[in-house]
Amino acid sequence: MRFAVFGTGVVGRTVAAKLVSLGHDVLLGTRDPAATLARTEPAGTGAPVAPYAAWQAEHPRVGLATFAEAARSAEVLVNATGGRVSVDVLTSVGTEHLDGKVLIDLANPLDFSGGWPPVLDPGNSDSLGELLQRTFPGVRVVKTLNTMNCAVMVDPARVAGDHDVFLSGDDEEAKASVRELLHSFGWPQANILDLGGIRTARGVEMLLPIWLSLTGRLGHADFNFHVQGA
């Protein structure tokens, strides 16, 4: 299957590498491929992430293109951009490359403008998942995997015992296809919990503040949530 993964940060890279390892064709989308390849400084905050060119050399089967170019030939889209810029990124793609496709939304709308800890924007009465579905009604948004570290996303065995991943979306067929993809990542079917329509993305996005607090308290991110009796 052909995937476009929007975002060249650690989340996008981790998901892209997993997809390629499963035999899928993957293009990573960025605003300016030449600029992305030319960067020499570590990316991201916290633990530094290697410059993209160094990572690309280790993952030659992952291509790099503009957001629109990546989406043009893709069957499935993955949003791994920062949640505050996701609407702008998808707008740059154009509806002609979005409509009818499944968009797996991994992003969280974290606003760091007031310092640490960040706040959610939108939050409470709205969510990024809903905003994307509302803004791009022709795309089939499925919110998932946003409640955990990206290493756990693609390798659930990193966390011992039962733990869960959530699905939110209005399109049942799209959710079914994403469920199968998650299963191929190693998620047991019993631990993939369908919460219902895209409005339920509010709840899973609001898990992020406690996830961040737990990361600070535990000193690592190899943990996840489990609903006992689910």
C-alpha positions in Angstrom: 0.0 0.0 0.0 1.2 3.6 -0.7 1.4 5.9 2.3 2.1 9.6 2.7 3.4 10.5 6.2 3.2 14.2 6.8 6.0 15.4 9.1 9.7 14.6 9.3 10.1 14.7 13.1 10.6 11.6 15.3 7.0 10.5 15.1 6.8 10.7 11.3 10.2 9.0 10.9 9.3 6.2 13.3 6.0 5.4 11.7 7.5 5.6 8.2 10.2 3.2 9.1 7.7 0.7 10.5 5.5 1.0 7.4 8.4 0.3 5.1 9.5 -2.7 7.2 6.0 -4.1 6.6 6.4 -3.8 2.9 4.5 -0.6 2.2 5.7 2.3 -0.1 6.2 5.5 1.9 6.9 9.1 1.1 7.5 11.5 4.0 6.0 14.9 3.3 7.7 18.2 4.2 7.3 21.8 3.2 10.7 22.1 1.5 12.6 18.8 0.8 15.8 20.6 -0.1 15.7 22.6 3.2 14.9 19.5 5.2 17.9 17.6 3.7 20.2 20.6 4.2 19.6 21.0 8.0 22.6 19.9 10.0 21.4 20.7 13.5 19.5 18.2 15.6 15.8 18.4 15.4 13.1 18.6 18.1 13.1 19.4 21.7 14.2 17.4 24.7 16.3 14.4 23.5 17.9 15.6 20.2 16.8 13.9 17.0 19.5 13.3 14.3 19.4 15.6 11.3 17.1 14.3 8.6 19.8 13.6 6.1 21.6 11.3 8.5 18.3 9.4 9.2 17.5 9.2 5.4 20.9 7.6 4.7 19.9 4.8 7.1 16.4 4.5 5.6 16.9 4.7 1.9 13.5 3.1 1.1 11.6 6.1 2.6 11.2 8.8 0.0 11.0 12.6 0.7 8.7 15.0 -1.1 6.5 18.1 -0.6 3.3 17.5 1.3 1.3 17.7 -2.0 3.6 15.4 -3.9 3.6 12.8 -1.2 -0.2 12.9 -1.0 -0.8 12.7 -4.8 0.0 9.1 -5.2 -0.8 7.9 -1.7 -3.7 5.7 -0.8 -3.5 6.4 3.0 -2.4 9.6 4.7 -0.8 9.9 8.1 -0.7 13.2 10.0 2.4 13.3 12.2 2.8 17.1 12.0 2.6 19.4 15.0 -1.1 19.8 15.8 -1.0 23.6 15.7 0.0 23.5 12.0 -1.9 20.5 10.8 -4.7 22.5 9.1 -2.2 24.6 7.3 -0.3 21.5 6.1 -3.4 19.8 4.8 -4.6 23.1 3.1 -1.3 23.2 1.3 -1.9 19.6 0.0 -5.2 20.6 -1.7 -8.5 18.8 -1.5 -7.9 17.1 -4.9 -5.2 15.0 -3.1 -7.2 14.5 0.1 -10.8 13.6 -0.8 -11.8 10.0 -0.4 -8.6 9.0 1.4 -8.2 7.8 5.0 -6.3 10.3 7.2 -4.7 8.7 10.2 -4.3 11.6 12.7 -1.6 11.0 15.3 -1.2 14.7 16.2 -2.0 16.6 19.4 -2.8 20.3 19.4 -0.2 21.3 22.0 0.3 25.0 22.5 3.7 25.8 24.0 3.3 29.6 23.6 2.8 30.0 27.4 5.7 27.8 28.3 5.6 24.5 30.2 3.3 22.7 30.6 1.6 23.2 27.2 -2.2 23.6 26.9 -4.5 22.0 24.3 -5.8 24.3 21.6 -8.4 23.4 20.6 -9.6 21.5 23.7 -12.5 20.6 25.8 -15.4 21.5 23.5 -13.5 20.6 20.3 -10.5 18.6 19.2 -7.9 18.5 16.4 -9.5 15.4 15.0 -12.9 17.1 14.7 -11.3 20.3 13.3 -9.6 18.3 10.6 -12.8 16.4 9.7 -14.8 19.6 9.7 -12.2 21.6 7.6 -11.7 18.8 5.1 -15.0 16.9 4.9 -14.0 14.8 1.9 -11.2 13.1 3.9 -12.0 10.2 6.3 -10.3 11.1 9.6 -9.4 8.4 12.1 -7.8 9.5 15.3 -5.5 7.0 16.9 -2.1 6.4 18.5 -1.8 9.9 19.9 -1.9 8.8 23.5 1.6 7.2 23.6 5.2 7.6 22.7 6.0 6.9 19.0 8.2 3.9 19.8 5.2 2.2 21.6 3.0 3.1 18.6 4.9 0.8 16.3 6.1 -1.7 18.9 3.5 -2.3 21.6 5.6 -5.1 23.1 7.8 -2.4 24.6 5.2 -2.1 27.4 4.6 -5.3 29.4 1.1 -6.7 29.8 -2.2 -5.5 28.4 -2.5 -1.9 27.2 -4.8 -0.2 24.8 -4.9 2.0 21.7 -8.1 4.0 20.8 -9.9 4.7 17.6 -12.2 7.7 16.9 -13.8 8.4 13.5 -17.1 8.8 11.7 -16.3 6.4 8.8 -16.7 2.7 9.8 -14.8 1.4 6.8 -11.9 3.7 7.5 -11.7 2.6 11.1 -11.8 -1.0 10.0 -8.8 -0.4 7.7 -6.9 1.4 10.4 -7.7 -1.4 12.9 -6.0 -3.9 10.5 -3.0 -1.6 10.2 -2.6 -1.4 14.0 -2.9 -5.1 14.2 0.0 -5.4 11.7 2.0 -3.1 14.0 1.5 -5.7 16.7 -1.6 -4.5 18.5 -3.9 -7.4 19.6 -7.4 -6.9 18.3 -8.8 -7.0 21.9 -6.6 -4.0 22.8 -7.8 -1.8 19.9 -10.8 0.1 21.4 -13.2 1.8 19.1 -14.6 4.8 21.0 -17.1 5.9 18.4 -17.3 9.0 16.2 -14.7 11.6 15.7 -16.2 13.7 18.6 -14.6 11.1 20.9 -11.2 12.4 19.8 -11.7 15.1 22.5 -11.2 12.6 25.3 -8.1 11.0 23.9 -6.5 14.3 23.1 -7.2 15.4 26.7 -5.1 12.5 27.9 -2.0 14.3 26.8 -1.6 16.5 29.9 -1.6 13.5 32.1 0.7 11.6 29.7 3.2 14.5 29.9 3.0 14.5 33.7 3.6 10.8 33.8 6.6 11.0 31.5 8.1 13.6 33.8 7.4 11.5 36.9 8.5 8.2 35.5 11.5 9.6 33.6 10.7 7.6 30.5 8.0 7.1 27.9 7.7 3.3 27.8 4.2 3.1 29.3 0.6 3.3 28.2 -3.0 3.3 29.3 -5.1 0.1 29.9 -8.8 0.0 30.5 -9.4 -2.9 32.9 -12.5 -4.9 31.9 -12.7 -3.4 28.4 
